[in-house]
């Protein structure tokens, strides 16, 4: 039995290594290279989209409405549904964001964490690494600003800023909201893959975080707030990050197949991409969320 378990573990390791190479070693298309060459801003927001145009609309509304000076916005589309890709590409064009299709990801069908992490690795290497952007804010697709702000304070004087997670005597910054100053981060190439007990982003503990000085990192607040009557976190809570960003928590509806948007705001038309951020902000305030 022990030998069988070891053999199975070795097979999974080799499979995951092969799948990782399929994703990360894929070059960007010539058309995408043109978009990357045009990225002249010093600061960019990068989101990995996955089959949820409604969330991308809300996020793009918030980024373009509340953040000054405006950063470059990069949508890396890891969607598995052709219809979602079409809608997300159209939204990127509408809001002036750079749209880049992620390579086929074999992890998507069975391991969401590895799918997200390997796509982030590809995006960091093939997009950010080929651009002139220095300050990068990585966002999950169900996070958006709800008040006016500047991104400058996130990057000023620190290599990284984000929400700290601790496990097994190690810590890392959750890549769902992670600001990285490339000049100050330094070190080897970044990888956002899990590491031991640490989830997505955990590999940065080994390569970077454990050697950074205390003054080189900034830990942001993450405050949960009840907005529903159901019992668990995914169904009934949102999080307020750094006081001005809402994280829907299970905005995609992975837990129950419905999604919080269906329970919080009714779409004014049959298309879910027509949800508006101001409607959601108003509804969250009605439910007692202490938004600014």
C-alpha positions as CSV (number, residue, x, y, z in Angstrom):
1,X,0.0,0.0,0.0
2,X,2.8,2.4,0.8
3,X,4.6,1.7,-2.5
4,X,1.3,2.2,-4.3
5,X,0.8,5.6,-2.6
6,X,4.3,6.7,-3.4
7,X,3.9,5.6,-7.0
8,X,0.7,7.5,-7.3
9,X,2.2,10.6,-5.8
10,X,5.2,10.4,-8.2
11,X,2.8,10.1,-11.2
12,X,0.8,13.1,-10.1
13,X,4.0,15.1,-9.6
14,X,5.2,14.2,-13.2
15,X,1.7,15.0,-14.6
16,X,1.5,18.4,-12.9
17,X,5.1,19.2,-14.0
18,X,4.1,18.4,-17.6
19,X,0.9,20.4,-17.4
20,X,2.7,23.3,-15.9
21,X,5.2,23.4,-18.9
22,X,2.3,23.2,-21.3
23,X,1.0,26.5,-19.8
24,X,4.1,28.5,-18.8
25,X,6.3,27.8,-21.9
26,X,3.6,28.9,-24.4
27,X,4.5,32.1,-26.2
28,X,2.1,34.9,-26.5
29,X,0.5,35.5,-29.9
30,X,2.0,38.2,-32.2
31,X,-1.2,40.2,-31.7
32,X,-0.8,40.1,-28.0
33,X,2.8,41.2,-28.3
34,X,1.6,44.3,-30.0
35,X,-0.6,45.1,-27.0
36,X,2.3,44.4,-24.6
37,X,4.6,46.7,-26.5
38,X,2.0,49.5,-26.1
39,X,1.9,49.2,-22.3
40,X,3.8,52.4,-21.4
41,X,2.2,53.0,-17.9
42,X,4.4,52.6,-14.8
43,X,1.5,50.9,-13.0
44,X,-0.9,48.2,-14.1
45,X,-3.7,46.1,-12.7
46,X,-3.8,42.5,-13.9
47,X,-6.8,40.2,-13.5
48,X,-7.1,36.6,-14.5
49,X,-10.7,36.2,-15.8
50,X,-12.5,32.9,-15.6
51,X,-16.0,32.5,-17.2
52,X,-17.6,35.4,-15.4
53,X,-18.2,38.5,-17.6
54,X,-20.5,40.0,-15.0
55,X,-17.7,40.2,-12.5
56,X,-15.3,41.6,-15.0
57,X,-17.8,44.4,-15.9
58,X,-18.1,45.3,-12.2
59,X,-14.4,45.3,-11.7
60,X,-13.7,47.4,-14.9
61,X,-16.4,49.9,-13.8
62,X,-14.7,50.3,-10.4
63,X,-11.2,50.6,-11.7
64,X,-12.0,53.2,-14.3
65,X,-14.4,55.1,-12.1
66,X,-12.5,55.3,-8.8
67,X,-8.7,55.1,-9.4
68,X,-6.7,58.2,-10.2
69,X,-4.3,58.4,-11.9
70,X,-5.7,55.7,-14.1
71,X,-3.5,52.5,-14.3
72,X,-3.1,50.3,-17.3
73,X,-5.6,47.4,-17.0
74,X,-4.8,43.9,-18.3
75,X,-7.3,41.2,-18.5
76,X,-5.7,37.7,-18.9
77,X,-8.6,35.5,-20.0
78,X,-8.4,31.9,-18.7
79,X,-12.1,31.2,-19.5
80,X,-13.0,27.8,-20.7
81,X,-16.3,28.8,-22.4
82,X,-16.1,30.5,-25.8
83,X,-19.2,32.7,-25.0
84,X,-17.5,34.0,-21.9
85,X,-14.3,34.8,-23.8
86,X,-16.3,36.8,-26.4
87,X,-18.1,38.8,-23.7
88,X,-15.0,39.5,-21.7
89,X,-13.1,40.6,-24.8
90,X,-15.9,43.0,-25.7
91,X,-15.9,44.4,-22.2
92,X,-12.1,45.0,-22.3
93,X,-12.6,46.9,-25.5
94,X,-15.5,48.9,-24.0
95,X,-13.4,50.0,-21.0
96,X,-10.1,50.5,-22.7
97,X,-8.4,47.5,-21.1
98,X,-5.7,45.3,-22.7
99,X,-7.2,41.8,-23.4
100,X,-4.9,38.8,-23.7
101,X,-6.1,35.3,-24.1
102,X,-4.3,32.8,-21.7
103,X,-3.0,29.6,-23.2
104,X,-4.9,26.3,-22.9
105,X,-4.7,25.2,-19.2
106,X,-5.1,21.5,-18.5
107,X,-5.4,22.2,-14.8
108,X,-8.7,24.0,-15.3
109,X,-10.8,20.8,-15.5
110,X,-9.7,19.4,-12.1
111,X,-7.6,21.8,-10.0
112,X,-8.6,25.4,-9.9
113,X,-5.7,26.5,-7.7
114,X,-3.1,25.1,-10.0
115,X,-4.9,26.6,-13.0
116,X,-4.9,30.1,-11.5
117,X,-1.3,29.8,-10.3
118,X,0.1,28.5,-13.6
119,X,-1.8,31.2,-15.5
120,X,-0.3,33.9,-13.2
121,X,3.1,32.5,-13.8
122,X,2.6,32.6,-17.5
123,X,1.2,36.2,-17.3
124,X,4.1,37.4,-15.1
125,X,6.7,35.9,-17.4
126,X,5.2,36.5,-20.8
127,X,3.3,39.8,-20.2
128,X,4.7,41.7,-17.3
129,X,8.2,40.5,-18.0
130,X,8.1,41.8,-21.5
131,X,6.6,45.2,-20.6
132,X,7.9,48.4,-19.0
133,X,5.4,48.2,-16.2
134,X,7.1,48.3,-12.7
135,X,4.2,48.4,-10.3
136,X,1.6,45.5,-10.7
137,X,-1.6,44.9,-8.7
138,X,-2.9,41.4,-9.1
139,X,-6.6,41.1,-8.5
140,X,-9.1,38.2,-8.3
141,X,-12.0,38.9,-10.7
142,X,-14.5,39.4,-7.8
143,X,-12.7,42.3,-6.2
144,X,-13.4,45.9,-7.0
145,X,-12.9,49.4,-5.5
146,X,-15.9,51.2,-4.0
147,X,-14.4,54.6,-3.3
148,X,-11.9,57.0,-4.9
149,X,-8.2,56.0,-4.3
150,X,-4.7,56.2,-5.7
151,X,-2.6,53.1,-6.1
152,X,0.6,54.9,-5.3
153,X,0.5,54.2,-1.6
154,X,0.4,50.4,-2.2
155,X,3.8,50.5,-3.9
156,X,5.6,53.3,-2.2
157,X,8.7,52.1,-0.4
158,X,7.7,48.4,-0.3
159,X,8.4,45.4,-2.4
160,X,5.0,43.8,-1.9
161,X,1.7,44.7,-0.2
162,X,-1.2,42.4,0.4
163,X,-3.3,40.2,2.7
164,X,-1.0,38.0,4.8
165,X,-1.8,34.3,5.2
166,X,0.0,32.1,7.7
167,X,0.3,28.3,7.7
168,X,2.8,25.8,9.2
169,X,5.2,28.5,10.4
170,X,5.4,30.2,7.0
171,X,3.5,33.1,5.5
172,X,2.7,34.5,2.1
173,X,0.6,37.2,0.5
174,X,-2.7,36.1,-1.0
175,X,-2.4,36.7,-4.8
176,X,-6.1,37.7,-5.1
177,X,-5.0,41.2,-4.0
178,X,-1.2,41.6,-4.3
179,X,0.8,44.7,-5.1
180,X,4.3,44.1,-6.3
181,X,7.0,46.7,-7.0
182,X,9.3,44.9,-9.4
183,X,12.3,47.1,-8.8
184,X,12.2,46.5,-5.0
185,X,11.1,42.8,-5.2
186,X,14.2,41.7,-7.1
187,X,15.4,38.2,-6.6
188,X,14.7,35.2,-8.9
189,X,11.7,35.0,-11.3
190,X,8.4,35.0,-9.5
191,X,6.2,31.9,-9.3
192,X,2.8,31.9,-7.7
193,X,2.5,28.1,-7.5
194,X,1.5,26.5,-4.1
195,X,4.3,25.4,-1.8
196,X,3.9,22.7,0.8
197,X,0.9,23.7,3.0
198,X,0.7,27.1,1.3
199,X,-1.9,27.8,-1.4
200,X,-1.6,29.8,-4.6
201,X,1.2,32.3,-4.1
202,X,3.0,30.1,-1.5
203,X,6.1,29.6,-3.6
204,X,7.0,33.2,-3.0
205,X,7.7,32.5,0.6
206,X,10.6,30.3,-0.4
207,X,11.9,32.5,-3.1
208,X,11.3,36.0,-1.8
209,X,9.2,36.7,1.4
210,X,11.4,34.9,3.9
211,X,14.4,37.0,3.0
212,X,12.6,40.4,2.8
213,X,13.0,42.8,5.7
214,X,10.0,43.8,7.7
215,X,10.0,47.2,6.2
216,X,9.8,45.8,2.7
217,X,6.3,44.4,3.0
218,X,3.0,46.0,3.8
219,X,0.2,43.9,5.3
220,X,-3.3,45.1,4.4
221,X,-6.5,44.8,6.5
222,X,-9.1,42.2,5.5
223,X,-12.4,42.7,7.4
224,X,-15.3,40.2,6.9
225,X,-18.9,41.5,7.0
226,X,-22.2,39.6,7.0
227,X,-24.5,40.5,4.2
228,X,-26.7,37.4,3.9
229,X,-28.6,35.0,6.1
230,X,-27.0,31.7,5.0
231,X,-24.5,30.2,7.3
232,X,-21.1,29.9,5.7
233,X,-18.6,32.4,4.6
234,X,-18.9,31.9,0.8
235,X,-22.7,32.4,0.9
236,X,-23.2,35.1,3.5
237,X,-20.0,37.3,3.8
238,X,-18.1,39.9,1.9
239,X,-14.6,41.2,2.7
240,X,-13.5,44.8,2.8
241,X,-9.8,45.0,1.9
242,X,-7.7,48.0,2.9
243,X,-11.0,49.8,3.6
244,X,-11.9,50.6,0.0
245,X,-12.0,47.3,-1.9
246,X,-14.9,44.8,-1.8
247,X,-14.1,41.1,-2.2
248,X,-17.4,39.3,-2.9
249,X,-16.0,35.9,-1.7
250,X,-17.4,33.2,-4.0
251,X,-18.5,35.8,-6.5
252,X,-18.2,33.0,-9.2
253,X,-20.6,30.8,-7.3
254,X,-18.3,27.8,-7.1
255,X,-19.8,26.7,-3.8
256,X,-23.5,26.4,-4.7
257,X,-23.6,27.1,-8.4
258,X,-25.7,30.3,-8.0
259,X,-23.2,33.0,-7.1
260,X,-23.7,36.0,-4.8
261,X,-24.7,38.4,-7.6
262,X,-27.9,36.4,-8.1
263,X,-28.7,36.8,-4.5
264,X,-27.7,40.5,-4.1
265,X,-28.7,42.3,-7.2
266,X,-31.3,41.6,-9.9
267,X,-30.1,42.1,-13.4
268,X,-32.0,44.9,-15.2
269,X,-31.9,42.9,-18.5
270,X,-31.5,39.3,-19.4
271,X,-27.8,39.7,-19.8
272,X,-25.9,39.4,-16.6
273,X,-23.1,41.6,-17.9
274,X,-25.5,44.5,-17.5
275,X,-25.2,44.6,-13.7
276,X,-24.0,48.0,-12.6
277,X,-21.5,48.6,-9.8
278,X,-23.5,51.4,-8.3
279,X,-26.5,49.0,-7.9
280,X,-24.3,46.5,-6.1
281,X,-22.7,49.1,-3.8
282,X,-26.2,50.5,-2.9
283,X,-27.4,47.0,-2.1
284,X,-24.4,46.1,0.1
285,X,-25.0,49.3,2.0
286,X,-28.6,48.4,2.5
287,X,-27.4,45.1,3.9
288,X,-25.2,46.9,6.5
289,X,-21.8,46.7,4.8
290,X,-19.7,49.6,6.1
291,X,-18.6,50.9,2.7
292,X,-17.0,54.3,2.5
